[in-house]
Amino acid sequence: MGCGNSKVPLEASKKGYVGVVQSLVAFSKAHNDRPCDEPKKCLEKQRGAWFSTGVKSHQQTSNSQQLILRDGRQRDKAAKYKDKFDPRVTARYDIKALIGRGSFSRVVRVEHRATRQPFAIKMMELEAPEGREVCASELAVLQRVSHTNMIQLIEVFQFPQRVYMVLELATGGELLDRVVSRGHFTERDATQALRMVLAGVRYLHNLGVTHRDLKPENLLYYHPGADSRLLITDFGLATFGGTGPELIDNNTTDEGDRTGTERSWSLRTTCGTPEYLAPEVLLRRPYSCAVDMWALGVITYIVLSGSMPFEDDSRTRLYRSILRGKYSFHGDPWPSVSNLAKDFIQRLLALDSATRLTADQAICHSWVVTMAASSSTRNLHRSISQNLRQRASRSSSRCPSSTTSSCDVGCPGK
């Protein structure tokens, strides 16, 4: 359900686009029979990666067996953590499986004992000061948001050592799971998904909230049906700040400066996922909710092509590319992608945050408004899948441990 966020130091690992590798390892092994250096670690991390649904169609038997084994492991882990849950929580909810973990949290799938309705519970540890700050920040945001394209907080159990957040359980898979599994994908399909994301982001920004960790892994469909709504999840790095009509003018805050004339609050903390970081964050300059719009530009690029605009095994070179705004529209499927779609991406990936599209402006962009009516109806699915597969084939043989853990840039207290 997208709430197992882990806030770890920048040096700890690499994630983002690399997440697709984890889900394509099994596909590459099925075709190339190349064993991974760490097979156990790879197997355990395939869940929750970009490509899990698409890969399933290629190896149903193998994946079915893996799912059975994985479900058994999850139940074992759930039983292990069940003892840590307060009896007042387990009296109301039946713990079913562990589905995620973070530095200060565990996320389990549960079932309401009376209604049998499934939910997710995020258990936050409060012993460490950092854990208390992270919990307070995330809870403050979740208690304020209520939107059809946001994961919803159902109820909260608060105790001295732990907080239990009961959340909606999104079962429809990640955004790119849906792109790949449907077998046919056009620019019109892309705009349908992006309109839901933009609606959610506009709501957040108008509320004065900056998400700071938008990426495909945090965009989940509520259910598997074609009419499912797309949800923005994982508010572990979200904070009040950036811009918004509800912000109160003041001189300074712990996080940044507020300017009364512009009614803006400049954030300062460096956090997020490396491949999606906006230039102003890397430069450690005060920033606004425009960083979310940069991330949406990266997401749009990925959704339309299956590749990343900024990618490099070296963090230094990756950040240098971002700071230069160095990306291209070369290779498939870009020759068949409309100029309007490319213009939309370029306006989001503007180095100057002041010229970057806001959420309101992005929703009104011609490509989004017309739902790509003037664009080619070419099926982009093959190119997207091929680009993802090529990236996986280059990385599956080494399967380093760095690709199997979270790499969100540490953001203590936020």
C-alpha positions as CSV (number, residue, x, y, z in Angstrom):
1,M,0.0,0.0,0.0
2,G,3.0,2.2,-0.3
3,C,3.7,3.1,3.2
4,G,6.7,1.1,4.1
5,N,9.0,4.0,3.6
6,S,12.5,3.7,4.8
7,K,14.5,6.8,5.6
8,V,18.1,5.9,5.4
9,P,21.3,7.9,4.7
10,L,22.1,8.7,1.1
11,E,25.0,6.4,1.0
12,A,23.0,3.4,2.1
13,S,21.6,2.2,-1.3
14,K,20.3,2.9,-4.7
15,K,16.6,2.6,-5.7
16,G,14.3,4.5,-8.0
17,Y,14.6,3.2,-11.5
18,V,16.7,0.3,-10.2
19,G,13.5,-1.0,-8.7
20,V,12.5,-2.3,-12.1
21,V,15.6,-4.6,-12.1
22,Q,14.3,-6.4,-9.1
23,S,11.1,-7.3,-10.8
24,L,12.7,-8.3,-14.0
25,V,15.4,-10.5,-12.5
26,A,13.1,-13.6,-12.7
27,F,12.3,-12.8,-16.4
28,S,15.9,-12.5,-17.3
29,K,16.8,-15.7,-15.5
30,A,14.0,-17.6,-17.2
31,H,15.4,-16.6,-20.6
32,N,19.1,-16.5,-19.9
33,D,19.4,-19.0,-17.0
34,R,21.9,-16.7,-15.3
35,P,22.0,-17.2,-11.6
36,C,22.0,-14.2,-9.3
37,D,24.9,-13.7,-6.9
38,E,22.4,-13.3,-4.1
39,P,19.4,-15.4,-5.2
40,K,17.7,-15.4,-1.8
41,K,17.9,-11.6,-1.5
42,C,16.6,-11.1,-5.1
43,L,13.7,-13.4,-4.6
44,E,12.6,-11.7,-1.4
45,K,12.7,-8.3,-3.0
46,Q,10.8,-9.0,-6.2
47,R,7.5,-8.0,-4.5
48,G,6.7,-4.4,-4.9
49,A,8.9,-3.8,-7.9
50,W,7.7,-2.1,-11.0
51,F,7.2,-5.1,-13.3
52,S,5.7,-7.8,-11.1
53,T,2.4,-8.0,-12.8
54,G,3.8,-7.9,-16.3
55,V,6.4,-10.6,-15.6
56,K,3.7,-12.9,-14.2
57,S,2.2,-13.4,-17.7
58,H,5.6,-14.7,-19.0
59,Q,6.1,-17.3,-16.3
60,Q,2.9,-18.1,-14.5
61,T,3.9,-21.4,-13.1
62,S,7.2,-20.2,-11.7
63,N,5.7,-17.1,-10.2
64,S,2.8,-19.0,-8.7
65,Q,5.2,-21.2,-6.8
66,Q,7.2,-18.2,-5.7
67,L,4.0,-16.4,-4.6
68,I,3.0,-19.4,-2.5
69,L,6.4,-19.5,-0.8
70,R,6.4,-15.7,-0.4
71,D,3.0,-15.7,1.1
72,G,4.1,-18.3,3.6
73,R,7.1,-16.2,4.6
74,Q,4.9,-13.2,5.0
75,R,2.6,-15.0,7.3
76,D,5.5,-16.2,9.3
77,K,6.8,-12.7,9.6
78,A,3.4,-11.4,10.4
79,A,3.1,-13.9,13.3
80,K,6.5,-12.6,14.5
81,Y,5.4,-9.0,14.6
82,K,1.9,-9.8,15.8
83,D,3.2,-10.2,19.3
84,K,4.5,-6.6,19.1
85,F,1.0,-5.3,18.4
86,D,-1.0,-3.9,21.2
87,P,-3.9,-6.3,22.2
88,R,-6.4,-3.4,21.6
89,V,-5.3,-3.3,18.0
90,T,-5.4,-7.1,17.4
91,A,-8.8,-7.2,19.1
92,R,-10.1,-5.1,16.2
93,Y,-7.9,-6.3,13.4
94,D,-6.6,-9.7,12.4
95,I,-3.0,-9.6,11.3
96,K,-2.5,-11.4,8.0
97,A,0.9,-10.7,6.4
98,L,3.9,-8.4,6.6
99,I,4.0,-6.3,3.5
100,G,6.7,-3.7,4.1
101,R,9.2,-2.3,6.5
102,G,11.1,0.9,7.1
103,S,13.6,2.3,9.5
104,F,11.0,3.0,12.2
105,S,8.0,1.1,10.9
106,R,6.4,-2.2,9.9
107,V,3.4,-2.4,7.5
108,V,1.1,-5.4,7.7
109,R,-2.0,-6.4,5.8
110,V,-4.9,-6.9,8.2
111,E,-8.6,-7.8,8.1
112,H,-11.2,-6.0,10.2
113,R,-12.6,-8.7,12.5
114,A,-16.2,-7.5,12.3
115,T,-16.5,-6.5,8.6
116,R,-13.8,-8.7,7.1
117,Q,-12.7,-5.7,5.1
118,P,-8.9,-5.6,4.3
119,F,-6.7,-2.7,5.4
120,A,-3.1,-2.0,6.0
121,I,-1.7,-1.0,9.4
122,K,1.6,0.9,9.6
123,M,3.2,0.4,13.1
124,M,5.5,3.3,13.9
125,E,8.2,2.9,16.6
126,L,8.5,5.9,18.9
127,E,11.6,5.0,21.0
128,A,14.1,6.9,18.9
129,P,13.7,10.7,18.6
130,E,13.9,10.3,14.8
131,G,11.1,7.8,14.8
132,R,8.9,10.2,16.9
133,E,9.6,13.0,14.5
134,V,8.9,11.0,11.4
135,C,5.7,9.6,12.8
136,A,4.5,13.1,13.9
137,S,5.2,14.5,10.5
138,E,3.5,11.7,8.5
139,L,0.5,11.6,10.8
140,A,0.0,15.3,10.7
141,V,-0.3,15.1,6.9
142,L,-2.4,12.0,6.7
143,Q,-4.9,13.4,9.2
144,R,-5.4,16.4,7.0
145,V,-5.7,14.9,3.5
146,S,-9.0,13.6,2.1
147,H,-9.1,13.1,-1.6
148,T,-10.1,10.4,-4.0
149,N,-6.5,10.1,-5.3
150,M,-4.9,9.9,-1.9
151,I,-4.4,6.9,0.3
152,Q,-6.8,7.4,3.2
153,L,-6.1,7.2,6.9
154,I,-9.0,5.2,8.5
155,E,-8.1,5.4,12.2
156,V,-5.2,5.8,14.6
157,F,-4.2,3.9,17.7
158,Q,-1.7,5.9,19.8
159,F,0.4,4.5,22.6
160,P,3.5,5.7,24.4
161,Q,5.9,3.4,22.5
162,R,4.1,2.9,19.2
163,V,1.5,4.5,16.9
164,Y,-0.7,2.3,14.6
165,M,-2.0,4.0,11.5
166,V,-4.9,2.1,9.8
167,L,-4.9,2.9,6.1
168,E,-6.7,1.9,2.9
169,L,-5.2,-1.2,1.3
170,A,-4.4,-0.6,-2.4
171,T,-4.5,-3.9,-4.2
172,G,-4.5,-2.8,-7.9
173,G,-0.7,-2.7,-8.2
174,E,1.8,0.0,-9.1
175,L,1.3,2.4,-12.0
176,L,3.9,0.7,-14.2
177,D,2.5,-2.7,-13.3
178,R,-0.7,-1.6,-15.0
179,V,1.1,-0.1,-18.0
180,V,2.9,-3.3,-18.7
181,S,0.2,-5.8,-17.8
182,R,-2.5,-4.3,-20.0
183,G,-0.6,-5.1,-23.2
184,H,-1.7,-2.0,-25.0
185,F,-0.7,1.5,-24.0
186,T,-1.0,4.9,-25.8
187,E,-0.5,8.5,-24.9
188,R,-4.2,8.7,-24.2
189,D,-3.8,6.0,-21.6
190,A,-0.9,8.0,-20.1
191,T,-2.9,11.1,-19.7
192,Q,-5.7,9.2,-18.0
193,A,-3.3,8.1,-15.3
194,L,-1.5,11.4,-15.1
195,R,-4.8,13.4,-14.7
196,M,-5.5,11.4,-11.5
197,V,-2.0,12.0,-10.2
198,L,-2.2,15.7,-11.0
199,A,-5.5,16.0,-9.3
200,G,-4.0,14.6,-6.2
201,V,-0.9,16.7,-6.4
202,R,-2.9,19.9,-6.9
203,Y,-5.0,19.1,-3.9
204,L,-1.9,18.6,-1.8
205,H,-0.2,21.8,-2.9
206,N,-3.4,23.8,-2.4
207,L,-3.5,22.3,1.1
208,G,0.1,23.5,1.6
209,V,1.7,20.0,1.5
210,T,4.7,19.0,-0.5
211,H,5.1,15.2,-1.0
212,R,8.8,15.1,-1.7
213,D,8.9,11.5,-2.8
214,L,6.7,11.1,-5.9
215,K,7.7,8.1,-8.0
216,P,6.0,5.2,-9.8
217,E,6.4,2.9,-6.8
218,N,4.3,5.4,-4.7
219,L,1.4,5.5,-7.2
220,L,-0.9,2.6,-6.6
221,Y,-4.3,1.5,-8.1
222,Y,-7.0,1.0,-5.5
223,H,-8.2,-2.2,-7.1
224,P,-7.4,-4.4,-10.2
225,G,-10.3,-3.2,-12.2
226,A,-10.0,-1.0,-15.3
227,D,-12.0,1.8,-13.6
228,S,-9.8,1.9,-10.5
229,R,-8.7,5.2,-9.1
230,L,-4.9,5.9,-8.9
231,L,-3.7,6.7,-5.4
232,I,-0.7,8.8,-4.2
233,T,0.8,6.9,-1.3
234,D,3.7,7.0,1.2
235,F,3.7,10.3,3.0
236,G,6.8,9.5,5.0
237,L,8.7,12.5,3.6
238,A,5.7,14.8,3.1
239,T,5.5,18.0,5.0
240,F,3.6,21.2,5.3
241,G,5.5,23.7,3.3
242,G,6.1,25.0,-0.3
243,T,2.9,27.0,-1.2
244,G,-0.7,26.9,-0.2
245,P,-3.6,29.1,0.7
246,E,-3.7,27.7,4.2
247,L,-0.2,28.7,5.2
248,I,0.1,31.5,7.7
249,D,2.5,34.3,7.0
250,N,5.4,34.5,9.4
251,N,9.1,35.4,9.4
252,T,10.8,32.1,9.9
253,T,10.2,28.4,10.7
254,D,12.4,25.5,11.6
255,E,12.2,24.3,8.0
256,G,12.6,27.5,6.0
257,D,11.5,31.0,5.4
258,R,8.0,32.3,4.7
259,T,7.5,35.4,2.6
260,G,4.3,37.2,3.3
261,T,4.0,38.8,-0.1
262,E,4.3,35.5,-2.0
263,R,2.7,33.4,0.8
264,S,5.3,30.8,0.3
265,W,7.4,28.6,2.6
266,S,10.7,27.6,1.3
267,L,11.8,24.1,2.4
268,R,15.4,23.3,3.1
269,T,15.8,19.6,4.1
270,T,17.5,17.4,1.5
271,C,15.5,14.3,1.1
272,G,13.8,12.2,-1.6
273,T,14.8,9.5,-4.0
274,P,18.0,10.3,-6.0
275,E,16.7,9.8,-9.6
276,Y,13.7,12.1,-8.9
277,L,15.4,14.9,-7.0
278,A,15.0,18.4,-8.4
279,P,18.1,20.5,-9.1
280,E,17.3,23.0,-6.3
281,V,17.3,20.2,-3.8
282,L,20.7,18.9,-5.0
283,L,22.0,22.4,-4.8
284,R,20.8,22.6,-1.2
285,R,18.9,25.8,-1.9
286,P,15.5,26.6,-0.4
287,Y,12.8,25.0,-2.4
288,S,9.1,24.8,-2.8
289,C,6.4,22.3,-3.9
290,A,7.8,22.7,-7.4
291,V,10.1,19.8,-6.6
292,D,7.0,17.6,-6.9
293,M,6.3,18.9,-10.4
294,W,9.9,18.0,-11.4
295,A,9.3,14.5,-10.1
296,L,6.1,14.3,-12.2
297,G,8.2,15.2,-15.2
298,V,10.5,12.3,-14.5
299,I,7.4,10.0,-14.0
300,T,5.8,11.1,-17.3
301,Y,9.1,10.4,-19.1
302,I,9.2,6.9,-17.6
303,V,5.5,6.1,-18.3
304,L,5.9,7.0,-22.0
305,S,9.2,5.3,-22.6
306,G,10.1,2.7,-20.0
307,S,13.4,4.5,-19.5
308,M,14.7,7.2,-17.1
309,P,15.6,10.7,-18.2
310,F,18.5,10.8,-15.6
311,E,20.3,7.6,-14.9
312,D,23.8,6.6,-14.0
313,D,25.5,4.0,-11.7
314,S,27.5,6.9,-10.3
315,R,25.7,9.2,-7.9
316,T,28.0,12.0,-8.9
317,R,27.4,11.6,-12.6
318,L,23.6,11.2,-12.0
319,Y,23.4,14.4,-10.0
320,R,25.5,16.2,-12.6
321,S,23.1,15.2,-15.3
322,I,20.2,16.4,-13.3
323,L,21.8,19.8,-12.6
324,R,22.5,20.2,-16.3
325,G,19.0,19.1,-17.2
326,K,20.8,16.6,-19.5
327,Y,18.2,14.2,-21.0
328,S,17.1,13.4,-24.5
329,F,14.2,12.1,-26.6
330,H,16.3,9.7,-28.6
331,G,15.5,6.1,-29.3
332,D,12.2,4.2,-29.3
333,P,9.4,5.1,-28.7
334,W,10.2,8.9,-28.8
335,P,10.0,9.4,-32.6
336,S,6.3,8.3,-32.3
337,V,5.6,10.4,-29.2
338,S,3.8,13.7,-29.9
339,N,5.4,17.1,-29.6
340,L,2.8,18.0,-27.1
341,A,3.8,15.2,-24.8
342,K,7.4,16.2,-25.1
343,D,6.5,19.8,-24.4
344,F,4.7,18.7,-21.2
345,I,7.8,16.9,-20.0
346,Q,10.1,19.8,-20.9
347,R,7.9,22.3,-19.0
348,L,8.0,20.1,-15.9
349,L,11.8,19.4,-16.2
350,A,12.6,23.1,-16.3
351,L,15.8,23.8,-14.3
352,D,14.4,27.1,-13.1
353,S,11.7,26.1,-10.6
354,A,10.0,29.5,-11.2
355,T,9.3,28.6,-14.8
356,R,8.2,25.0,-14.1
357,L,4.6,24.2,-14.5
358,T,2.5,24.3,-11.3
359,A,-0.1,21.5,-10.7
360,D,-2.9,23.9,-11.8
361,Q,-1.0,24.7,-15.0
362,A,-0.1,21.1,-15.7
363,I,-3.7,20.0,-15.5
364,C,-4.6,22.7,-18.1
365,H,-1.8,21.7,-20.5
366,S,-3.2,21.0,-23.9
367,W,-1.8,17.4,-23.9
368,V,-3.6,16.6,-20.7
369,V,-6.9,18.5,-21.4
370,T,-7.4,16.9,-24.8
371,M,-6.2,13.5,-23.4
372,A,-3.7,13.4,-26.2
373,A,-6.4,13.7,-28.9
374,S,-4.0,15.0,-31.5
375,S,-1.3,12.5,-30.6
376,S,-0.5,9.3,-32.4
377,T,-2.5,6.2,-31.4
378,R,0.5,4.0,-31.7
379,N,0.8,1.3,-29.1
380,L,3.9,2.2,-27.0
381,H,3.7,-1.0,-24.9
382,R,6.3,-2.9,-26.9
383,S,8.9,-0.1,-26.7
384,I,8.2,0.5,-23.0
385,S,8.5,-3.2,-22.1
386,Q,11.7,-3.6,-24.3
387,N,13.4,-0.6,-22.6
388,L,12.6,-2.0,-19.2
389,R,13.8,-5.4,-20.2
390,Q,17.1,-4.1,-21.6
391,R,17.8,-2.2,-18.4
392,A,17.2,-5.4,-16.5
393,S,19.4,-7.6,-18.6
394,R,22.3,-5.2,-18.0
395,S,21.8,-5.5,-14.2
396,S,20.4,-8.9,-13.5
397,S,23.7,-10.8,-13.5
398,R,25.1,-8.7,-10.7
399,C,22.0,-8.1,-8.5
400,P,24.0,-6.1,-5.9
401,S,22.7,-5.7,-2.4
402,S,22.4,-2.0,-3.1
403,T,19.5,-2.7,-5.3
404,T,17.6,-4.5,-2.6
405,S,17.0,-1.8,-0.1
406,S,15.6,1.6,0.0
407,C,17.6,4.6,-1.1
408,D,15.5,7.5,-0.1
409,V,17.8,10.3,1.0
410,G,17.6,10.5,4.8
411,C,15.3,13.2,6.1
412,P,15.4,13.1,9.8
413,G,12.3,14.4,11.3
414,K,10.5,14.8,8.0
